[in-house]
Amino acid sequence: MDSRKYDVVVIGAGMAGLSAAREFSWRGKRVALIEGRDRIGGRTWTDERLGTTLEMGGTWVHWSQPHVWSEINRYGLELTRIPEATAAHWVAGGERRSGTMQELWAAMGGGADDLLGRGKDLFPTPYSIVSDERLAEQDRRTVLDALDELDLSPEERELSEGFWASNFNGRPEEGALTQALRWSALAADDLDLLWDSLVVYKLKHGMRSLAQAFEQDIDGDIHLSTRVTAVRDTGDGVEVTTDKGVFSASAAVVTVPIPTLGDIDFGGALDPRLARIGEEGHAGAGMKVWALVRGAYEPFQAAAGQDHPLVTVLYDKAVGDDSLFVGFGPDGLAFDPNSAEEVQEILRLWFPDLEVIEATGHSWVEDEFSKATYAMLKPNQLGDLRDAVDGQQGRILVTGSDYAQGWGGFIDGAIASGGAAPRMLARWVG
């Protein structure tokens, strides 16, 4: 079996792994970056489909996200934005309605802004979360528990549930209230700022432009299509076993998503709290689909309740004489995103005469290297996750977007957590 010796082995070439590998290589360390896929980027993936450039995974960035914004500035990357919606379409109580964006927000009856108005109180410093009884009490609750406390009509409740299903990219009854409140705190409890941070701005040349910029700054070995099966602390170093040989190093950085932790044998070195959360998974189990639609449409946002296959649909841009839509749903297995017929049937909920020319998407839920979309924690996970991650002392560091404070689950959280790896492992990789 092939054996290789490095200062540090980084597992996973998503944005967290790229960030960690770059930081170690900048410090003159010999780095191996190991990735199971045949590409870098992880759950960010810019691809050419439907006659244009599409983001199959992570997309959105904003200057309120300091770590990704620093890198955008460092590498001189350009932003673009989706057109501002001039119309809104929603379905509630079995009726199809249209109006302005202000009317759509009003139709939720406070299911968004009333719930989001108290994030700063629970998370005054969202980049340094304190695990205490107050946090534990709120972390036992779901978003739906919080909606129960609001005086919402059936139609307002339906749209509010759809709103949170879209944000969680999963079922809101599985999503922790603390996740919503943490997002709110990061946006200063301002719904407009939060929306701008979530789904407005993206990189003009795709997320691959940022991933490639990181890659070019890594002075190390990148091993693609290499599956990691075990990571062991040997006492005087680590051994990383893959399907292509064994890598040895002073320390290892593991940046794989939460649901895939169980696919790696840690030899008992993984904190039991992380192992438990890995077995439970998180709430992000939804769908992102792109649809090329016949004809020109004005920029819009469409909404529906969480029982629909898609709960949010946005106009993205014109492609020639046709229109590109992007949609989000809570169940990643509800339909085939590559079936124009299925996607057309779903979109006709809002546009009865719409014709889908072609549709596409990637099932992150069925992807063996992710098993989910972005991390949205379930109740009773945040405190244990924080304590387990913060308390790591050994040669094996588990980190990444899924485990990050601040904008955890976002590209910003990935970059922040990966960039901190040299500090976390300074005892072993001085």
DRENDRENSE-764561 format. One record per atom (N, C-alpha, C): residue in one letter; z negated, y negated, x negated. Coordinates in steps of 0.05 Angstrom, whole numbers, plus 5000, padded with zeros to 4 digits. Example, Ala and Ser with C-alpha at 12.3 -4.5 7.8 and 13.67 -1.06 7.14 Angstrom:
REM residues 2
A484451144736;A484450904754;A484450664736;S485850454743;S485750214727;S484349994742;
END
This chain:
REM residues 430
M500050244983;M500050005000;M500049754982;D501649554990;D501949314974;D499449144975;S498449044953;S496048874952;S496748614940;R495748394952;R496348124941;R493747974940;K493447804920;K490947654916;K491447354920;Y489847234937;Y490046944942;Y487246824942;D487246554942;D484646414946;D483846434976;V485746404993;V485146415022;V487546535037;V487046695057;V489046795075;V488646665102;V490746545113;V490746415139;V492346595158;I491046675180;I492346855200;I493146695224;G495746685229;G496846535251;G498246275242;A500846255247;A502346015238;A502945835261;G501045815280;G501145595300;G500345345286;M499945135302;M499244875290;M496644875275;A494645035284;A492145055270;A492445195243;G493945415243;G494445555218;G496045395198;L498045255208;L499645075191;L497944855179;S496144745196;S494344535187;S492544635165;A491344865170;A489444975150;A490845045124;A493245175126;A494645245102;A495545005086;R496344795099;R497144555085;R494744425071;E492444415084;E490044295072;E489144445047;F489144715049;F488444875025;F490444835003;S493044835009;S495044804988;S494844534975;W494244324991;W493844064979;W491444054960;R489644234963;R487344254945;R487844444922;G490344524919;G491044684896;G490344984899;K489745074923;K489045354927;K491545524932;R491345774924;R493545954929;R493246064957;V495146024974;V494946075003;V497046275012;A496146465029;A498046625044;A497746565073;L499946505087;L499946455115;L501346685129;I499946835146;I501047075158;I501447035188;E503847105198;E504547055226;E505947305237;G505047395261;G506247625274;G509047575285;R509547325294;R512147265304;R514147225281;D516647195289;D518747145269;D519346845265;R517446685273;R517746395271;R514946265268;I514846025259;I512345865259;I512145725285;G509745615290;G509345445314;G507445555334;G507245825335;G505345945355;G506145885383;R504245765398;R504845705426;R506245435430;T507145315408;T509145105409;T511745235400;W513845185415;W516445325409;W518645155421;T520145015404;T522444865412;T524945045410;D526445065432;D528745245432;D531045105446;E533445215441;E535845105453;E536645275477;R536345175501;R537045315525;R538045115546;L539445215566;L540445055588;L542144825579;G543344845555;G545044635545;G543544405533;T540944445527;T539444225516;T537044335500;T535344165489;T533044245474;T530644255492;L529244475493;L526944515511;L524444595495;E522144505506;E519544595496;E518644825513;M518545065502;M517645295517;M514645315520;G513245185502;G510345185503;G509144905501;G507244865483;G505944605480;G507944375476;T507444155489;T509443935489;T508243665485;W506143595499;W505343315503;W503543215481;V503942965473;V502242835453;V501642555463;H499642425451;H498942155459;H497142035437;W497241765435;W495641635415;W492641645420;S491841745444;S489041795449;S488042045436;Q489942205425;Q489342455411;Q489542395381;P487342335367;P487542215341;P488742385319;H488342645320;H489242815298;H492242855299;V493342915322;V496242945324;V497542675319;W496342465329;W497542195325;W497642125296;S495542195281;S495542145252;S497942285238;E498442535247;E500642685235;E503342565243;I503642485268;I506142355277;I506642105260;N504541955255;N504841715238;N505441785209;R504041995199;R504442085171;R507442155166;Y508542305185;Y511242415181;Y513442235193;G512642015206;G514541835217;G516241955239;L514942105257;L516342235279;L516542045303;E518642075318;E519141895340;E518242025367;L517441855385;L516641945412;L518841895432;T518842045453;T520341985477;T518542045501;R519341975524;R517642015548;R519442105571;I518142245590;I519542305614;I519742045631;P521842025647;P522141785663;P519841755683;E518941515687;E516841465707;E517741535735;A516141695749;A516941785775;A517241555795;T519441545808;T519841335829;T519541455857;A519041715858;A518641845884;A516642075880;A515342145902;A513542375902;A514142545927;H513942805923;H514442995945;H512143195945;W510943245968;W508743435969;W508743595995;V507543825993;V507244006017;V504344056021;A503343996045;A500544036053;A500444096083;G498744286090;G498544356118;G501144456130;G502844576113;G505444686122;G507544476126;E506944216120;E508944006124;E509943896098;R512543836097;R513743716073;R513743406077;R512743276056;R512542986058;R513642856033;S514442606035;S515442446012;S514242166013;G514042045990;G512941775989;G512841675960;T511041505954;T510641405927;T508541565913;M508341525887;M506241665871;M503541575881;Q503241325888;Q500641235898;Q499841375924;E501841435941;E501341575966;E500641875960;L501841985940;L501142255932;L498242275923;W497442085905;W494642085896;W492742045919;A493441875937;A491741825961;A491542075978;A493742235979;A493642475995;A491742685985;M490842655960;M488842835949;M486042755957;G485742515968;G483142435979;G480842435959;G481342375934;G479142375915;G478642635900;G480242835906;G479943095893;G480543085863;A481742865854;A482342835825;A480442625814;D480642365823;D479142155811;D476142175816;D475242265840;D472442285845;D471142495827;L472542715823;L471442925806;L471442845777;L473542695769;L473842625741;L472142385732;G470742255750;G469442005744;G466742035730;R466042275721;R463342315709;R463442475683;G465742475669;G465942625645;G464242515622;K464342245620;K462842115597;K459942165599;D458842205623;D455942245626;D455142515613;L456842725618;L456142985607;L457043015578;F459242875571;F460342895543;F460542615531;P458342495524;P458442225512;P459942225485;T459842455471;T461242485446;T462742745446;P465142755459;P466543005463;P467543145438;Y467343015415;Y468043155390;Y465543265377;S463343235390;S460843355380;S459143445405;I459943665416;I458743755441;I456043885436;V454043805451;V451343905448;V450844125469;S450144365460;S449544585478;S446644565486;D446144465511;D443444445521;D443344535549;E441044525562;E440744635589;E442444475609;R442744215605;R444344055623;R447244155622;L448244195598;L450944295596;L451244575608;A449244745602;A449245015613;A449345015644;E447844835656;E447744815685;E450444745696;Q451844555684;Q454444475694;Q456544685687;D456144825665;D458145025656;D458145275674;R456045305690;R456045535708;R457845485732;R458745245736;R460345165759;R463245165754;T464845215775;T467745195773;T468644925784;V471244875780;V472344635792;V472244645823;L472544875834;L472444905863;L469644845873;D467544915857;D464844855865;D464544555868;A465744405850;A465544105851;A467143995874;L469444115880;L471044025903;L469444075929;D467844285930;D466244345954;D464344115961;E463643955941;E461743735946;E463043485957;L465743485957;L467243245966;L467943285996;D468043066010;D468743076038;D471843066041;L473143296037;L476043306037;L477043436063;S479243336073;S480643466095;S481943716085;P482843896102;P484244136093;P486644076076;E488243866083;E490543796068;E489843676041;E487743506041;E486843396015;E485743615997;R484343806008;R483344025992;R485644195981;E487644235997;E489944395988;E491344265964;L491844005966;L493143865944;L491343845920;S488743805924;S486943795901;S486744055886;E486744275901;E486744535888;E489244575872;G491544485883;G494044505868;G494044335843;F492844095845;F492643925821;F491144055799;W488844185806;W487244315785;W488444575776;A489944715793;A491344945784;A493444875764;S494744645767;S496744545748;S495344475722;N493144335723;N491844255698;N490744495682;F489644685697;F488544915684;F490745115677;N493145085687;N495245275685;N494145555692;G492545555713;G491245805722;G489845745748;R488345945757;R486845915782;R484345745779;P484045535795;P481745355792;P479045495797;E479145715813;E476645855818;E475646005793;E477446025772;E476646145747;E476045945725;G476645685730;G476345485710;G473645335711;A472445305688;A469845165687;A470144875693;L468244765708;L468044485713;L467944325687;T466544435667;T466144295642;T468844235628;Q470844405633;Q473444355621;Q474644095633;A474544065659;A475543825672;A474043575662;L471343605661;L469743375653;L470143295623;R470743495607;R471243435579;R473843285576;W475943365591;W478443205591;W477942925600;S476342895621;S475742635632;S474342455611;A472342565597;A470942415577;A472842325555;L474742495547;L476542425526;L478442195534;A478742155560;A480441935570;A478741715582;A476241705575;A474341495584;A474141485614;D474341715627;D474141745656;D476241575671;D478541535658;D480741385669;D482941575676;L483541605702;L485541805710;L488341735700;D489041475700;D491641395691;D492041465661;L489941405645;L490041465616;L490141775612;L488641915628;L488742205626;L491542315631;W492742215653;W495442315660;W497442245638;D497242005626;D499041935604;D498542115580;S496042205576;S495442375554;S496342665558;L496642745583;L497243025589;L500243085591;V501842905603;V504442995612;V506542765613;V506542595593;V508442375593;V510042365567;Y508642365544;Y509942315518;Y510242575502;K512542595488;K513142825472;K514742735448;L515142915429;L516642845405;L519642855410;K521042655401;K523842625407;K525442865397;H524742975374;H526143195363;H524643465365;G522843465384;G521443715391;G519043765373;M517243945383;M514844015368;M515544155342;R517944275341;R518744405316;R518944205293;S519543945299;S519643745278;S516943715265;L514743725280;L512143705268;L511343965254;A511944195266;A511344455252;A512844475226;Q515344395226;Q516944405201;Q515944215180;A514943975189;A513743785169;A511343905156;F509644045171;F507344185160;F508244395140;E510244555149;E511144775132;E512144685105;Q513644455105;Q514744355080;Q512544265061;D510144205071;D507944115054;D506144345046;I506844585053;I505144815045;I506344945020;D504744934999;D505545054974;D504145334973;G505345514987;G504145784989;G506245985000;D505346225005;D507046435015;D506746455046;I508946445060;I508946485089;I510246755095;H508746925109;H509647195115;H509947215146;L512447205155;L513047225183;L513447525191;S513347575217;S513747845228;S511848045214;T509347955210;T507348115197;T504848125214;R504248355224;R502048395243;R499448455229;V497348295235;V494648345223;V493148545241;T492048745229;T490448945244;T487548935238;A486748835214;A483948835207;A483348615187;V480948495189;V479948295170;V477148385163;R476648435138;R473948535130;R472748365108;D470148305111;D468648175090;D467648395071;T468548395046;T467748605027;T465248545011;G464148305016;G461748225001;G462448024980;D464648074965;D465447884945;D468247774951;G469147814975;G471647704984;G472447815011;V474947795019;V475947905044;V478448065039;E478848265056;E481348415056;E482648385084;V485148315084;V486648285108;V488748505109;T488448695128;T490348915130;T492548845150;T495048885142;T497348835159;T499149085159;D501149075176;D503049295177;D504949285153;K504549085135;K506249075112;K504649065086;G502149145088;G500449155064;G497849015067;V496249015046;V493548895046;V493548645029;F492448435040;F492148185025;F489148145019;S488548064995;S485748004989;S485447714981;A483047604986;A482547324981;A479547274980;S478847024973;S476046954974;S475046905002;A476846825020;A476146775048;A478546795066;A478046805092;A480246825111;A479746635134;V481946515144;V481846335167;V483446475189;V482146525212;V483346665234;V483846475256;T486346425263;T486946215283;T488346335308;V487946595313;V489246725335;V487946635362;P489446635384;P488346565410;P486046745419;I484346635436;I481946775445;I482647055456;P484647095473;P485047355485;P486047565465;T486847485441;T487847685421;T485847755400;L483347645402;L481347705382;L480848005380;G480848145403;G480348425404;G482448595390;D484748485384;D486848635370;D486448655340;I484448515330;I483748525302;I481048655298;D480948845279;D478348975272;D476948805252;F474748685260;F473148515242;F470948665228;G470648925233;G468649085220;G465848985226;G465348885250;G462748795257;G462048505249;A463948365236;A463448095226;A463847885248;L465147955270;L465647755291;L463147715307;D462347455311;D460047395327;D460347515354;P458147655364;P458347785390;P459147605413;R458347345411;R459147155432;R462147115432;L463347095409;L466247075408;L467647325418;A466447555410;A467647805420;A467547825450;R465347735462;R465047735491;R467147555504;I467447315494;I469347125505;I472247225501;G472647355479;G475347475474;G475947685495;E473947855502;E474348055522;E474847935550;E473347725556;E473647595582;E476247445585;G477347335562;G479647165563;G478846895575;H480846725580;H480346465592;H482146435616;A481946195628;A483346155654;A486246085652;G487246015628;G489945935625;G491846175626;A492846235649;A494546475653;A496946415670;G498046175667;G500046085685;G502846095675;M504545925686;M507445935682;M508545655677;K510445635659;K512045395655;K514945475657;V516445335674;V519245415679;V521045165678;W523345195666;W525344985665;W527645065683;A528744865698;A530944925716;A533044705713;L535544785709;L537744605710;L538844605738;V538744375750;V539344345779;V541944185783;R543644285801;R546144155807;R545743865817;G547143675805;G547243405815;G545043225803;A545142975811;A543242775801;A540942735820;Y538542715809;Y536142665825;Y534642425812;E533242285829;E531642065818;E529042185807;P527842055787;P525442155775;P523242195796;F521942415796;F519942485817;F517742655806;Q515642675821;Q513542885817;Q513243025844;A513043295843;A512643455867;A510043615865;A508643655887;A506043785887;A505843975910;A504144175907;A503544365928;A500844495922;G499744635941;G497244775938;G497445015919;Q495045115911;Q495045315890;Q496145585899;D496645625924;D497845875934;D500845895930;H502045675921;H504945675917;H505445755888;P507745885883;P508445965856;P508545735836;L509545505845;L509445265828;L507745055843;V505944925828;V504244725841;V504944445832;T506344415810;T507244155800;T510144185789;V511944015797;V514644005787;V515243715780;L516443675756;L517043405747;L520043395740;Y521243165746;Y523943105735;Y523643045706;D525243165689;D525143125660;D527342935650;K529842995656;K532042825647;K534642925659;A536742765655;A539442845663;A540643015641;V542143215649;V543743375630;V546643365640;G548143185628;G550843135639;G550543015667;D551943135686;D551843045714;D549643185730;D548043355717;D546043505730;D543243415721;S541143545732;S538443465728;S536743695717;L534943625700;L533043825688;L530343785700;F529243995712;F526443995723;F524744165705;V522144105704;V520144285692;V517944325713;G517144585716;G515044645735;G512844815724;F510544795737;F508144935727;F506845085751;G506045335746;G504745495767;G502245635755;P500445715772;P497845835763;P498046135755;D500246265763;D500346555758;D502846615741;G502446695716;G504646745698;G506246985705;L505347145724;L506847385732;L507947365760;A507847135772;A508547095801;A511547125805;F513247055786;F516147065789;F517347075762;D519947125761;D521547135737;D522646855731;P521646725710;P522546445705;P525446435696;N526646665689;N529346675680;N531346745702;S530246765727;S531946825750;S532546565765;A535046485764;A535846235778;A535346265808;E535746505819;E535446555847;E532546525856;E530646635840;E527846615847;E526846335844;V527646205823;V526745925819;V527945745840;Q530345785847;Q531645625869;Q530045655895;E529345895902;E527845935927;E525245785926;I523845785904;I521345645901;I521745345903;L523645235889;L524144945889;L525044845916;R526245015932;R527044925959;R524744865977;L522344925968;L519944845983;L520044535987;W520944395966;W521044105967;W523843995973;F525944145963;F528744055965;F530344275978;P530544286004;P531744506019;P534644576011;D536144376002;D538944415995;D539444435965;L537344455949;L537644455920;L539044705910;E540644675889;E541944905876;E541144915847;V540045135839;V539345185811;V541645315797;I542645195776;I544845305760;I543845515742;E541545465729;E540445645709;E537445575706;A535845775701;A532945735697;A532045895673;T529845805661;T528845955638;T525945895633;G524546075619;G521746035612;G520946265594;H518446255585;H517346465567;H514746555579;S514346805582;S511846915593;S509746935571;W508146725568;W506046725548;W503846925555;V503546985581;V501547175589;V502347455579;E504947515579;E505847775569;E506447785539;D506347555526;D506847535498;D504447665483;E504947865467;E502848015454;E501247845434;F502347625425;F500947455406;F499447225419;S499547205445;S498046995458;S496447105482;K497747265499;K496547385523;K495547185543;A496246935539;A495446715557;A496846465549;T496446245564;T497545995556;T495345845541;Y495245575543;Y493245425529;Y490445495540;A488445465522;A485745545529;A484445355549;M483745465572;M482045325591;M479745515597;L477345435588;L475145625588;L474145685617;K473045915620;K471745995645;K468845905644;P467445915667;P464545855668;P463046025648;N460845905638;N459046045620;N460246125593;Q462345975585;Q463546035559;Q463145805538;L463145565548;L463145335529;L460845335510;G458345365520;G456045355503;G456045565482;D456545815490;D456646035471;D458846005451;L461145905460;L463345855441;L462645645421;R461445435430;R460645215411;R458645325391;D456545465400;D454445555382;D455545765362;A457345935372;A458446145354;A460246025333;V462045835341;V463845715322;V462345545302;D460545375312;D459045195294;D457245345275;G456345585283;G454445735266;G455645915246;Q458345915243;Q459646095224;Q458846025196;Q458046235181;Q457146195153;Q458646375133;G459946585143;G461146775125;G463846695114;R465146895102;R467846855090;R470046855110;I469546945135;I471546955155;I471046735176;L472946545177;L472646315195;L474546345219;V473446355243;V475146355267;V475346075277;T477745975279;T478145695287;T480845665300;G481445435310;G484045385323;G483745225348;S485945175362;S485945015386;S484045125407;D483945385411;D482345505431;D479345455427;Y478545415402;Y475745395395;Y474845105389;A476644915391;A476244645381;A474544485400;Q473044295389;Q471844085405;Q473843875410;G473043655423;G475043445429;G477243565447;W479743525439;W482043615454;W482543915450;G480544075455;G480844365453;G482944465472;G484644645463;G486844745480;G489344585476;F489244365461;F491544195457;F492444215428;I494844115422;I495844095395;I493943935377;D492743735389;D490843565373;D488443735364;G487443905382;G485144075375;G485944275354;A488444375354;A489344565334;A489344435307;I490544195305;I490744055279;I487943985269;A486243895286;A483543815278;A481944055267;S482044275281;S480444505273;S481544635248;G484244645245;G485344755221;G484844585197;G484944315201;G484444135179;G481644145169;A479744235185;A476944245177;A476344505162;A478144695161;A477644955149;A476644945120;P477944775102;P476944765075;P474044685073;R473144495090;R470344415090;R468544645099;M469444795120;M467845005131;M467545245111;L469545275093;L469545495074;L469045405046;A468045165042;A467745055015;A465945224998;R464045365010;R462145544995;R463645764981;W465845854994;W467346084984;W469946014970;V471145784978;V473645694966;V473245414957;G471845384935;G470945124926;G473244944916;
END
